[in-house]
Amino acid sequence: MENSVPDRQIKQKVIDRMGRCGVCHHTFVPDDVHVVSRKPAMWTMVVECEECHARSFVAAVLDDGDPREAKEALQDLSRSEFDGDPAVGVLGRGDDESFDPTPPLPVVTTDDVIDVHEFLSSFDGDFNALFARG
């Protein structure tokens, strides 16, 4: 599905504003911006980092759009994300109908459990010392 010029322009403005991922500092590209909804006066989008999968919700208020409506839309998106609501679809994903916006989590193995058990058996509770050694 070919993006129209307005799509590219709005995505580029979002990228120009955000620049980089706040978590891993990956520089965003237009493919990192995914449109959730389009209304005449407001677009809501998710900017997802390709590297670390951190996501930010963005509302672009167009023309005479109401910034309060944008704020409410972002709050709704955040609540949906927090609640794990699969009803929040992302437009503009091309033909990938199987897109799952949840980043894959590593499987916890038996070895992981044993490693944590062994660590905790000798851990004295001194978190300052733990974080100081990295």
Stockholm file with secondary structure:
# STOCKHOLM 1.0

chainA/1-134         MENSVPDRQIKQKVIDRMGRCGVCHHTFVPDDVHVVSRKPAMWTMVVECEECHARSFVAAVLDDGDPREAKEALQDLSRSEFDGDPAVGVLGRGDDESFDPTPPLPVVTTDDVIDVHEFLSSFDGDFNALFARG
#=GR chainA/1-134 SS CCCCHHHHHHHHHHHHHHCBCTTTCCBCCGGGEEEEEEETTEEEEEEECTTTCCEEEEEEECTTCCHHHHHHHHHHHHHHHHHTCTTCCCBCCTTCTTCCCSCCCCCCCHHHHHHHHHHHHHCCSCHHHHHHTC
#=GC SS_cons         CCCCHHHHHHHHHHHHHHCBCTTTCCBCCGGGEEEEEEETTEEEEEEECTTTCCEEEEEEECTTCCHHHHHHHHHHHHHHHHHTCTTCCCBCCTTCTTCCCSCCCCCCCHHHHHHHHHHHHHCCSCHHHHHHTC
//
